[in-house]
Amino acid sequence: MKKVLLLMTVFATVGLVSCGGDEEKEETKKMSVCDCMEVSEKMMKEAGDVDDDKLKEKYKEEIEECEKMFEDASPEEQKKMMEKAKDC
């Protein structure tokens, strides 16, 4: 459960940093931060019913994509994203 709460903190941080969506999406699936927040909400709802490892495995791709998006953002981009996050 602690791991899930840690993941939720990461998603919440990402949610405060970005809302995405304005940028043109690549041909491959690319999640916005609003998408990440939706995944985070789903994970929180399922946290009590599912084992932490199973939950992380179920949302593995989404978690990795959200973490990468956050890590790749420059401080300037993060500031702009924080403004967009208000609309998520």
Buried (B, 14 or more C-beta within 10 A) or exposed (E): EEEBEEBBEBBBEBBBBBBBEEEEEEEEEEBBBBBBBBBBEBBBEBBEEBEBEEBBEBBEEBBEBBBEBBEEBEEEEBEBBBEBBEEB
